Structure formats: structure tokens, C-alpha cells
Amino acid sequence: MTHVVTARCHDCRYTDCCAVCPAECFYRVEDPAMLVIDPDTCIDCMQCVPECPVNAIYADTELPEHYSVWTEFNKTLVGIGAMTTTQGEAHPNHVDLAAVQARETAAGWTPVEPENA
């Protein structure tokens, strides 16, 4: 099992999760502006999950259906990102959890929070 960063991180790119990751598996991507997890490096420690302010990180076994494609996106995008291990400023357009949940509701989805968030 591995963890997956979903579209909830898109244009938010909070880096709280990177600072607690013992496996250094987070990569910063510029287009789209977000973070992704290298599935080959992730040790499934779950330390990153409660650190994400928008609950964008899920275990691959608990991904909501509308985020199922993000497992493959993480694998693909990690190749164009730069490893990041420190906490820094969020993306200038970042939003909070309520705004993320509102986007999901507007898309017709029922917001589902990750376990351990």
C-alpha cells in the first residue's frame, strides 16, 4: 500500500506533509501546482495524512471513486517534480478545507475525508 495526493492539493500545495515524511517521498510539481508522492518510496507510515490542511492525502486503498485516477497521476507526475522535504509557503492561490469540500459538492461528489486525517 502507498499514499496518494489527490486533486485537493491542486493550487494549494501546502508543504506541512513534506516536513514529517521520514521517507522523503514528496515531490513538488509546478504544472499543476501541487505535491505528489513517489509510490516506490512511500513507506506507508501515515505521518503525512493528519498534517495536510485540506486532507488531500489518502491511502490508495481508501481513495474515493472520484479520485481513483490520482494513483496513476502521482506515478506520472513524480517524474517531473523536484523532491521536497521542508515546510514552506503554500501556493499563493491556496484554499482551506471548507473551500475544497465546497468544490467537491459543486461537482456532485460527497466529500469523504481520509482516515487518520
N, CA, C and O atoms as CSV, one atom per row, in Angstrom:
chain,resi,resn,atom,element,x,y,z
A,1,MET,N,N,0.848,-1.177,0.000
A,1,MET,CA,C,0.000,0.000,0.000
A,1,MET,C,C,0.894,1.241,0.000
A,1,MET,O,O,2.016,1.224,0.506
A,2,THR,N,N,0.369,2.301,-0.574
A,2,THR,CA,C,1.054,3.590,-0.594
A,2,THR,C,C,0.021,4.678,-0.357
A,2,THR,O,O,-1.177,4.402,-0.289
A,3,HIS,N,N,0.472,5.875,-0.234
A,3,HIS,CA,C,-0.423,7.009,-0.084
A,3,HIS,C,C,-0.406,7.835,-1.363
A,3,HIS,O,O,0.565,7.825,-2.120
A,4,VAL,N,N,-1.502,8.549,-1.581
A,4,VAL,CA,C,-1.724,9.263,-2.835
A,4,VAL,C,C,-2.168,10.690,-2.524
A,4,VAL,O,O,-3.047,10.906,-1.690
A,5,VAL,N,N,-1.561,11.650,-3.192
A,5,VAL,CA,C,-2.010,13.036,-3.110
A,5,VAL,C,C,-3.058,13.216,-4.208
A,5,VAL,O,O,-2.837,12.837,-5.359
A,6,THR,N,N,-4.188,13.792,-3.843
A,6,THR,CA,C,-5.295,13.959,-4.787
A,6,THR,C,C,-5.409,15.397,-5.277
A,6,THR,O,O,-4.611,16.260,-4.910
A,7,ALA,N,N,-6.412,15.637,-6.109
A,7,ALA,CA,C,-6.677,16.969,-6.663
A,7,ALA,C,C,-6.961,18.005,-5.584
A,7,ALA,O,O,-6.921,19.204,-5.858
A,8,ARG,N,N,-7.243,17.571,-4.382
A,8,ARG,CA,C,-7.446,18.534,-3.288
A,8,ARG,C,C,-6.207,19.407,-3.092
A,8,ARG,O,O,-6.320,20.527,-2.594
A,9,CYS,N,N,-5.057,18.926,-3.466
A,9,CYS,CA,C,-3.807,19.676,-3.322
A,9,CYS,C,C,-3.589,20.656,-4.479
A,9,CYS,O,O,-2.765,21.565,-4.373
A,10,HIS,N,N,-4.306,20.478,-5.556
A,10,HIS,CA,C,-4.133,21.304,-6.753
A,10,HIS,C,C,-4.316,22.781,-6.408
A,10,HIS,O,O,-5.352,23.173,-5.870
A,11,ASP,N,N,-3.332,23.578,-6.711
A,11,ASP,CA,C,-3.281,25.012,-6.418
A,11,ASP,C,C,-3.291,25.329,-4.929
A,11,ASP,O,O,-3.531,26.478,-4.558
A,12,CYS,N,N,-3.045,24.368,-4.078
A,12,CYS,CA,C,-2.900,24.629,-2.633
A,12,CYS,C,C,-1.443,24.452,-2.246
A,12,CYS,O,O,-0.806,25.365,-1.722
A,13,ARG,N,N,-0.935,23.272,-2.513
A,13,ARG,CA,C,0.458,22.906,-2.289
A,13,ARG,C,C,0.968,23.320,-0.908
A,13,ARG,O,O,2.021,23.945,-0.779
A,14,TYR,N,N,0.208,22.962,0.107
A,14,TYR,CA,C,0.716,23.091,1.474
A,14,TYR,C,C,1.865,22.085,1.604
A,14,TYR,O,O,1.825,21.022,0.985
A,15,THR,N,N,2.861,22.404,2.382
A,15,THR,CA,C,4.019,21.516,2.491
A,15,THR,C,C,4.226,20.965,3.901
A,15,THR,O,O,5.301,20.458,4.221
A,16,ASP,N,N,3.210,21.064,4.732
A,16,ASP,CA,C,3.300,20.532,6.093
A,16,ASP,C,C,3.652,19.046,6.066
A,16,ASP,O,O,4.408,18.565,6.909
A,17,CYS,N,N,3.101,18.331,5.098
A,17,CYS,CA,C,3.301,16.888,4.971
A,17,CYS,C,C,4.758,16.535,4.674
A,17,CYS,O,O,5.263,15.523,5.158
A,18,CYS,N,N,5.423,17.359,3.890
A,18,CYS,CA,C,6.813,17.084,3.498
A,18,CYS,C,C,7.756,17.092,4.690
A,18,CYS,O,O,8.706,16.311,4.750
A,19,ALA,N,N,7.488,17.974,5.629
A,19,ALA,CA,C,8.374,18.139,6.776
A,19,ALA,C,C,8.354,16.943,7.725
A,19,ALA,O,O,9.304,16.748,8.483
A,20,VAL,N,N,7.290,16.141,7.696
A,20,VAL,CA,C,7.199,14.999,8.618
A,20,VAL,C,C,7.483,13.662,7.945
A,20,VAL,O,O,7.514,12.634,8.622
A,21,CYS,N,N,7.687,13.651,6.658
A,21,CYS,CA,C,7.877,12.407,5.920
A,21,CYS,C,C,9.282,11.830,6.144
A,21,CYS,O,O,10.269,12.446,5.744
A,22,PRO,N,N,9.381,10.658,6.779
A,22,PRO,CA,C,10.708,10.076,7.019
A,22,PRO,C,C,11.312,9.425,5.777
A,22,PRO,O,O,12.502,9.112,5.761
A,23,ALA,N,N,10.506,9.220,4.743
A,23,ALA,CA,C,10.986,8.537,3.542
A,23,ALA,C,C,11.355,9.493,2.406
A,23,ALA,O,O,11.821,9.054,1.354
A,24,GLU,N,N,11.149,10.792,2.611
A,24,GLU,CA,C,11.445,11.798,1.588
A,24,GLU,C,C,10.813,11.437,0.249
A,24,GLU,O,O,11.495,11.374,-0.774
A,25,CYS,N,N,9.508,11.203,0.265
A,25,CYS,CA,C,8.835,10.744,-0.954
A,25,CYS,C,C,7.956,11.809,-1.611
A,25,CYS,O,O,7.228,11.498,-2.554
A,26,PHE,N,N,8.004,13.052,-1.139
A,26,PHE,CA,C,7.178,14.111,-1.728
A,26,PHE,C,C,7.941,14.868,-2.809
A,26,PHE,O,O,9.130,15.160,-2.677
A,27,TYR,N,N,7.215,15.177,-3.886
A,27,TYR,CA,C,7.782,15.931,-4.998
A,27,TYR,C,C,6.884,17.113,-5.307
A,27,TYR,O,O,5.659,16.991,-5.348
A,28,ARG,N,N,7.507,18.247,-5.521
A,28,ARG,CA,C,6.803,19.490,-5.833
A,28,ARG,C,C,6.676,19.591,-7.349
A,28,ARG,O,O,7.665,19.502,-8.078
A,29,VAL,N,N,5.460,19.776,-7.802
A,29,VAL,CA,C,5.179,19.894,-9.231
A,29,VAL,C,C,4.682,21.316,-9.496
A,29,VAL,O,O,3.897,21.859,-8.719
A,30,GLU,N,N,5.135,21.907,-10.579
A,30,GLU,CA,C,4.727,23.276,-10.915
A,30,GLU,C,C,3.465,23.317,-11.779
A,30,GLU,O,O,2.659,24.238,-11.647
A,31,ASP,N,N,3.286,22.341,-12.650
A,31,ASP,CA,C,2.113,22.334,-13.530
A,31,ASP,C,C,1.553,20.923,-13.614
A,31,ASP,O,O,2.047,20.110,-14.395
A,32,PRO,N,N,0.533,20.621,-12.827
A,32,PRO,CA,C,-0.256,21.512,-11.979
A,32,PRO,C,C,0.483,21.825,-10.689
A,32,PRO,O,O,1.331,21.045,-10.255
A,33,ALA,N,N,0.172,22.952,-10.077
A,33,ALA,CA,C,0.829,23.383,-8.840
A,33,ALA,C,C,0.323,22.527,-7.685
A,33,ALA,O,O,-0.761,22.762,-7.152
A,34,MET,N,N,1.125,21.528,-7.305
A,34,MET,CA,C,0.731,20.617,-6.230
A,34,MET,C,C,1.922,19.774,-5.799
A,34,MET,O,O,3.029,19.939,-6.312
A,35,LEU,N,N,1.690,18.880,-4.865
A,35,LEU,CA,C,2.676,17.889,-4.445
A,35,LEU,C,C,2.188,16.519,-4.883
A,35,LEU,O,O,0.988,16.311,-5.063
A,36,VAL,N,N,3.107,15.595,-5.052
A,36,VAL,CA,C,2.763,14.195,-5.312
A,36,VAL,C,C,3.683,13.316,-4.481
A,36,VAL,O,O,4.736,13.756,-4.020
A,37,ILE,N,N,3.269,12.069,-4.297
A,37,ILE,CA,C,4.044,11.096,-3.534
A,37,ILE,C,C,4.608,10.049,-4.484
A,37,ILE,O,O,3.895,9.519,-5.336
A,38,ASP,N,N,5.893,9.758,-4.327
A,38,ASP,CA,C,6.521,8.681,-5.091
A,38,ASP,C,C,6.069,7.354,-4.478
A,38,ASP,O,O,6.448,7.037,-3.351
A,39,PRO,N,N,5.269,6.581,-5.201
A,39,PRO,CA,C,4.749,5.332,-4.629
A,39,PRO,C,C,5.833,4.292,-4.375
A,39,PRO,O,O,5.643,3.384,-3.565
A,40,ASP,N,N,6.956,4.415,-5.054
A,40,ASP,CA,C,8.051,3.463,-4.849
A,40,ASP,C,C,8.867,3.784,-3.600
A,40,ASP,O,O,9.631,2.942,-3.127
A,41,THR,N,N,8.714,4.985,-3.068
A,41,THR,CA,C,9.466,5.411,-1.897
A,41,THR,C,C,8.610,5.434,-0.625
A,41,THR,O,O,9.124,5.250,0.479
A,42,CYS,N,N,7.319,5.658,-0.786
A,42,CYS,CA,C,6.404,5.763,0.359
A,42,CYS,C,C,6.452,4.482,1.198
A,42,CYS,O,O,6.346,3.376,0.669
A,43,ILE,N,N,6.613,4.654,2.515
A,43,ILE,CA,C,6.679,3.504,3.409
A,43,ILE,C,C,5.371,3.299,4.176
A,43,ILE,O,O,5.312,2.483,5.095
A,44,ASP,N,N,4.341,4.026,3.805
A,44,ASP,CA,C,3.010,3.854,4.377
A,44,ASP,C,C,2.985,4.112,5.881
A,44,ASP,O,O,2.292,3.410,6.618
A,45,CYS,N,N,3.727,5.101,6.335
A,45,CYS,CA,C,3.780,5.397,7.771
A,45,CYS,C,C,2.590,6.235,8.234
A,45,CYS,O,O,2.294,6.285,9.428
A,46,MET,N,N,1.920,6.881,7.312
A,46,MET,CA,C,0.730,7.704,7.543
A,46,MET,C,C,1.017,8.999,8.299
A,46,MET,O,O,0.073,9.678,8.704
A,47,GLN,N,N,2.265,9.363,8.504
A,47,GLN,CA,C,2.573,10.589,9.234
A,47,GLN,C,C,2.103,11.835,8.481
A,47,GLN,O,O,1.792,12.850,9.105
A,48,CYS,N,N,2.050,11.770,7.168
A,48,CYS,CA,C,1.676,12.925,6.357
A,48,CYS,C,C,0.174,13.214,6.378
A,48,CYS,O,O,-0.238,14.364,6.231
A,49,VAL,N,N,-0.635,12.186,6.557
A,49,VAL,CA,C,-2.088,12.325,6.420
A,49,VAL,C,C,-2.666,13.399,7.340
A,49,VAL,O,O,-3.359,14.289,6.847
A,50,PRO,N,N,-2.418,13.362,8.651
A,50,PRO,CA,C,-3.020,14.389,9.507
A,50,PRO,C,C,-2.385,15.774,9.363
A,50,PRO,O,O,-2.928,16.755,9.872
A,51,GLU,N,N,-1.253,15.866,8.685
A,51,GLU,CA,C,-0.572,17.153,8.527
A,51,GLU,C,C,-1.170,18.004,7.407
A,51,GLU,O,O,-0.983,19.220,7.402
A,52,CYS,N,N,-1.872,17.404,6.474
A,52,CYS,CA,C,-2.396,18.137,5.319
A,52,CYS,C,C,-3.632,18.955,5.712
A,52,CYS,O,O,-4.637,18.384,6.137
A,53,PRO,N,N,-3.568,20.277,5.575
A,53,PRO,CA,C,-4.687,21.131,5.968
A,53,PRO,C,C,-5.961,20.930,5.145
A,53,PRO,O,O,-7.050,21.281,5.599
A,54,VAL,N,N,-5.834,20.365,3.936
A,54,VAL,CA,C,-7.017,20.148,3.093
A,54,VAL,C,C,-7.341,18.667,2.925
A,54,VAL,O,O,-8.146,18.298,2.070
A,55,ASN,N,N,-6.713,17.821,3.739
A,55,ASN,CA,C,-6.973,16.371,3.700
A,55,ASN,C,C,-6.855,15.808,2.286
A,55,ASN,O,O,-7.733,15.081,1.822
A,56,ALA,N,N,-5.768,16.150,1.614
A,56,ALA,CA,C,-5.570,15.728,0.226
A,56,ALA,C,C,-4.898,14.369,0.092
A,56,ALA,O,O,-4.785,13.854,-1.021
A,57,ILE,N,N,-4.447,13.770,1.197
A,57,ILE,CA,C,-3.669,12.532,1.129
A,57,ILE,C,C,-4.495,11.359,1.650
A,57,ILE,O,O,-5.010,11.385,2.768
A,58,TYR,N,N,-4.606,10.339,0.817
A,58,TYR,CA,C,-5.364,9.129,1.156
A,58,TYR,C,C,-4.474,7.911,0.950
A,58,TYR,O,O,-3.568,7.919,0.116
A,59,ALA,N,N,-4.747,6.865,1.722
A,59,ALA,CA,C,-4.152,5.563,1.411
A,59,ALA,C,C,-4.754,5.121,0.087
A,59,ALA,O,O,-5.931,5.375,-0.168
A,60,ASP,N,N,-3.972,4.466,-0.756
A,60,ASP,CA,C,-4.506,4.063,-2.066
A,60,ASP,C,C,-5.689,3.116,-1.940
A,60,ASP,O,O,-6.486,2.998,-2.871
A,61,THR,N,N,-5.815,2.446,-0.812
A,61,THR,CA,C,-6.927,1.516,-0.613
A,61,THR,C,C,-8.210,2.206,-0.151
A,61,THR,O,O,-9.254,1.558,-0.078
A,62,GLU,N,N,-8.161,3.492,0.159
A,62,GLU,CA,C,-9.339,4.209,0.626
A,62,GLU,C,C,-9.705,5.415,-0.245
A,62,GLU,O,O,-10.517,6.248,0.157
A,63,LEU,N,N,-9.115,5.506,-1.420
A,63,LEU,CA,C,-9.413,6.636,-2.308
A,63,LEU,C,C,-10.897,6.663,-2.673
A,63,LEU,O,O,-11.455,5.638,-3.065
A,64,PRO,N,N,-11.540,7.824,-2.549
A,64,PRO,CA,C,-12.900,7.938,-3.060
A,64,PRO,C,C,-12.884,7.695,-4.576
A,64,PRO,O,O,-11.893,7.995,-5.242
A,65,GLU,N,N,-13.949,7.168,-5.102
A,65,GLU,CA,C,-14.018,6.825,-6.527
A,65,GLU,C,C,-13.618,7.999,-7.417
A,65,GLU,O,O,-12.905,7.812,-8.404
A,66,HIS,N,N,-14.068,9.204,-7.080
A,66,HIS,CA,C,-13.765,10.358,-7.930
A,66,HIS,C,C,-12.278,10.736,-7.921
A,66,HIS,O,O,-11.852,11.565,-8.725
A,67,TYR,N,N,-11.500,10.150,-7.039
A,67,TYR,CA,C,-10.061,10.397,-7.019
A,67,TYR,C,C,-9.248,9.169,-7.419
A,67,TYR,O,O,-8.027,9.175,-7.264
A,68,SER,N,N,-9.870,8.149,-7.912
A,68,SER,CA,C,-9.159,6.901,-8.218
A,68,SER,C,C,-8.042,7.082,-9.255
A,68,SER,O,O,-7.048,6.358,-9.208
A,69,VAL,N,N,-8.180,8.004,-10.163
A,69,VAL,CA,C,-7.155,8.228,-11.196
A,69,VAL,C,C,-5.880,8.846,-10.635
A,69,VAL,O,O,-4.848,8.849,-11.307
A,70,TRP,N,N,-5.936,9.367,-9.422
A,70,TRP,CA,C,-4.783,10.055,-8.864
A,70,TRP,C,C,-3.650,9.125,-8.477
A,70,TRP,O,O,-2.520,9.582,-8.304
A,71,THR,N,N,-3.911,7.855,-8.339
A,71,THR,CA,C,-2.825,6.900,-8.088
A,71,THR,C,C,-1.858,6.936,-9.266
A,71,THR,O,O,-0.644,7.021,-9.082
A,72,GLU,N,N,-2.398,6.873,-10.456
A,72,GLU,CA,C,-1.568,6.908,-11.663
A,72,GLU,C,C,-0.962,8.296,-11.879
A,72,GLU,O,O,0.187,8.408,-12.307
A,73,PHE,N,N,-1.729,9.360,-11.587
A,73,PHE,CA,C,-1.194,10.720,-11.727
A,73,PHE,C,C,0.034,10.917,-10.848
A,73,PHE,O,O,1.011,11.520,-11.293
A,74,ASN,N,N,0.009,10.420,-9.604
A,74,ASN,CA,C,1.174,10.549,-8.732
A,74,ASN,C,C,2.383,9.862,-9.358
A,74,ASN,O,O,3.480,10.420,-9.365
A,75,LYS,N,N,2.187,8.657,-9.881
A,75,LYS,CA,C,3.295,7.928,-10.517
A,75,LYS,C,C,3.871,8.716,-11.684
A,75,LYS,O,O,5.087,8.763,-11.872
A,76,THR,N,N,3.005,9.323,-12.453
A,76,THR,CA,C,3.434,10.073,-13.633
A,76,THR,C,C,4.097,11.397,-13.267
A,76,THR,O,O,5.165,11.729,-13.782
A,77,LEU,N,N,3.454,12.153,-12.369
A,77,LEU,CA,C,3.939,13.491,-12.049
A,77,LEU,C,C,5.217,13.503,-11.217
A,77,LEU,O,O,5.961,14.483,-11.243
A,78,VAL,N,N,5.479,12.429,-10.484
A,78,VAL,CA,C,6.697,12.400,-9.672
A,78,VAL,C,C,7.935,12.551,-10.568
A,78,VAL,O,O,8.960,13.068,-10.126
A,79,GLY,N,N,7.842,12.109,-11.798
A,79,GLY,CA,C,8.962,12.200,-12.732
A,79,GLY,C,C,9.284,13.606,-13.191
A,79,GLY,O,O,10.382,13.858,-13.688
A,80,ILE,N,N,8.337,14.534,-13.033
A,80,ILE,CA,C,8.605,15.921,-13.447
A,80,ILE,C,C,8.756,16.864,-12.263
A,80,ILE,O,O,8.983,18.061,-12.440
A,81,GLY,N,N,8.630,16.326,-11.060
A,81,GLY,CA,C,8.720,17.157,-9.864
A,81,GLY,C,C,10.121,17.179,-9.271
A,81,GLY,O,O,11.018,16.459,-9.709
A,82,ALA,N,N,10.278,18.015,-8.276
A,82,ALA,CA,C,11.532,18.116,-7.525
A,82,ALA,C,C,11.258,17.670,-6.092
A,82,ALA,O,O,10.292,18.114,-5.471
A,83,MET,N,N,12.112,16.789,-5.571
A,83,MET,CA,C,11.929,16.316,-4.203
A,83,MET,C,C,11.905,17.503,-3.252
A,83,MET,O,O,12.694,18.439,-3.381
A,84,THR,N,N,10.993,17.447,-2.302
A,84,THR,CA,C,10.914,18.489,-1.298
A,84,THR,C,C,10.726,17.861,0.074
A,84,THR,O,O,9.912,16.954,0.246
A,85,THR,N,N,11.482,18.350,1.046
A,85,THR,CA,C,11.471,17.754,2.378
A,85,THR,C,C,11.217,18.774,3.479
A,85,THR,O,O,11.180,18.417,4.656
A,86,THR,N,N,11.044,20.022,3.114
A,86,THR,CA,C,10.866,21.058,4.120
A,86,THR,C,C,9.542,21.781,3.959
A,86,THR,O,O,8.967,21.829,2.872
A,87,GLN,N,N,9.073,22.337,5.056
A,87,GLN,CA,C,7.840,23.099,5.013
A,87,GLN,C,C,8.137,24.505,4.527
A,87,GLN,O,O,9.080,25.155,4.979
A,88,GLY,N,N,7.321,24.951,3.606
A,88,GLY,CA,C,7.475,26.300,3.072
A,88,GLY,C,C,6.112,26.952,2.928
A,88,GLY,O,O,5.130,26.496,3.514
A,89,GLU,N,N,6.060,27.990,2.167
A,89,GLU,CA,C,4.811,28.704,1.934
A,89,GLU,C,C,3.895,27.895,1.019
A,89,GLU,O,O,4.356,27.226,0.094
A,90,ALA,N,N,2.613,27.964,1.285
A,90,ALA,CA,C,1.629,27.338,0.403
A,90,ALA,C,C,1.555,28.119,-0.909
A,90,ALA,O,O,2.065,29.235,-1.008
A,91,HIS,N,N,0.920,27.522,-1.904
A,91,HIS,CA,C,0.711,28.195,-3.188
A,91,HIS,C,C,-0.045,29.505,-2.941
A,91,HIS,O,O,-0.900,29.549,-2.056
A,92,PRO,N,N,0.239,30.562,-3.688
A,92,PRO,CA,C,-0.453,31.843,-3.462
A,92,PRO,C,C,-1.983,31.750,-3.573
A,92,PRO,O,O,-2.693,32.546,-2.957
A,93,ASN,N,N,-2.482,30.810,-4.332
A,93,ASN,CA,C,-3.932,30.659,-4.510
A,93,ASN,C,C,-4.546,29.616,-3.584
A,93,ASN,O,O,-5.671,29.172,-3.815
A,94,HIS,N,N,-3.817,29.219,-2.534
A,94,HIS,CA,C,-4.301,28.141,-1.673
A,94,HIS,C,C,-5.678,28.447,-1.078
A,94,HIS,O,O,-6.059,29.602,-0.885
A,95,VAL,N,N,-6.398,27.378,-0.800
A,95,VAL,CA,C,-7.725,27.470,-0.191
A,95,VAL,C,C,-7.742,26.613,1.070
A,95,VAL,O,O,-6.802,25.863,1.335
A,96,ASP,N,N,-8.815,26.730,1.842
A,96,ASP,CA,C,-8.921,25.915,3.048
A,96,ASP,C,C,-9.807,24.691,2.786
A,96,ASP,O,O,-10.355,24.528,1.696
A,97,LEU,N,N,-9.934,23.850,3.791
A,97,LEU,CA,C,-10.688,22.616,3.652
A,97,LEU,C,C,-12.146,22.864,3.286
A,97,LEU,O,O,-12.712,22.129,2.478
A,98,ALA,N,N,-12.754,23.876,3.863
A,98,ALA,CA,C,-14.154,24.180,3.548
A,98,ALA,C,C,-14.332,24.502,2.060
A,98,ALA,O,O,-15.322,24.095,1.450
A,99,ALA,N,N,-13.384,25.224,1.484
A,99,ALA,CA,C,-13.460,25.553,0.054
A,99,ALA,C,C,-13.273,24.306,-0.809
A,99,ALA,O,O,-13.933,24.160,-1.838
A,100,VAL,N,N,-12.383,23.413,-0.396
A,100,VAL,CA,C,-12.176,22.160,-1.126
A,100,VAL,C,C,-13.459,21.326,-1.079
A,100,VAL,O,O,-13.894,20.787,-2.097
A,101,GLN,N,N,-14.046,21.228,0.083
A,101,GLN,CA,C,-15.290,20.461,0.214
A,101,GLN,C,C,-16.407,21.091,-0.605
A,101,GLN,O,O,-17.228,20.375,-1.178
A,102,ALA,N,N,-16.451,22.411,-0.671
A,102,ALA,CA,C,-17.458,23.101,-1.485
A,102,ALA,C,C,-17.258,22.788,-2.971
A,102,ALA,O,O,-18.233,22.598,-3.698
A,103,ARG,N,N,-15.999,22.731,-3.429
A,103,ARG,CA,C,-15.721,22.374,-4.834
A,103,ARG,C,C,-16.215,20.963,-5.127
A,103,ARG,O,O,-16.806,20.712,-6.177
A,104,GLU,N,N,-15.969,20.042,-4.192
A,104,GLU,CA,C,-16.416,18.664,-4.395
A,104,GLU,C,C,-17.938,18.574,-4.428
A,104,GLU,O,O,-18.505,17.858,-5.253
A,105,THR,N,N,-18.581,19.285,-3.547
A,105,THR,CA,C,-20.047,19.285,-3.514
A,105,THR,C,C,-20.596,19.881,-4.810
A,105,THR,O,O,-21.564,19.363,-5.367
A,106,ALA,N,N,-19.989,20.957,-5.288
A,106,ALA,CA,C,-20.420,21.582,-6.539
A,106,ALA,C,C,-20.245,20.637,-7.729
A,106,ALA,O,O,-20.985,20.723,-8.709
A,107,ALA,N,N,-19.264,19.737,-7.639
A,107,ALA,CA,C,-19.027,18.761,-8.710
A,107,ALA,C,C,-19.980,17.566,-8.595
A,107,ALA,O,O,-19.957,16.672,-9.441
A,108,GLY,N,N,-20.818,17.549,-7.551
A,108,GLY,CA,C,-21.760,16.456,-7.369
A,108,GLY,C,C,-21.215,15.303,-6.547
A,108,GLY,O,O,-21.813,14.228,-6.510
A,109,TRP,N,N,-20.082,15.517,-5.885
A,109,TRP,CA,C,-19.460,14.476,-5.060
A,109,TRP,C,C,-19.810,14.706,-3.601
A,109,TRP,O,O,-20.073,15.834,-3.182
A,110,THR,N,N,-19.812,13.651,-2.849
A,110,THR,CA,C,-19.939,13.750,-1.405
A,110,THR,C,C,-18.525,13.778,-0.837
A,110,THR,O,O,-17.777,12.812,-0.993
A,111,PRO,N,N,-18.150,14.877,-0.178
A,111,PRO,CA,C,-16.782,14.926,0.375
A,111,PRO,C,C,-16.562,13.789,1.377
A,111,PRO,O,O,-17.366,13.565,2.282
A,112,VAL,N,N,-15.453,13.083,1.185
A,112,VAL,CA,C,-15.052,11.973,2.049
A,112,VAL,C,C,-13.651,12.287,2.554
A,112,VAL,O,O,-12.722,12.479,1.769
A,113,GLU,N,N,-13.515,12.336,3.854
A,113,GLU,CA,C,-12.217,12.651,4.439
A,113,GLU,C,C,-11.413,11.364,4.636
A,113,GLU,O,O,-11.986,10.313,4.925
A,114,PRO,N,N,-10.086,11.443,4.481
A,114,PRO,CA,C,-9.245,10.259,4.687
A,114,PRO,C,C,-9.250,9.815,6.145
A,114,PRO,O,O,-9.393,10.630,7.057
A,115,GLU,N,N,-9.093,8.524,6.348
A,115,GLU,CA,C,-8.926,8.021,7.709
A,115,GLU,C,C,-7.657,8.640,8.279
A,115,GLU,O,O,-6.718,8.924,7.536
A,116,ASN,N,N,-7.625,8.843,9.548
A,116,ASN,CA,C,-6.469,9.392,10.264
A,116,ASN,C,C,-6.201,10.861,9.958
A,116,ASN,O,O,-5.149,11.385,10.323
A,117,ALA,N,N,-7.140,11.532,9.290
A,117,ALA,CA,C,-6.920,12.961,8.980
A,117,ALA,C,C,-7.184,13.817,10.201
A,117,ALA,O,O,-7.053,15.040,10.138
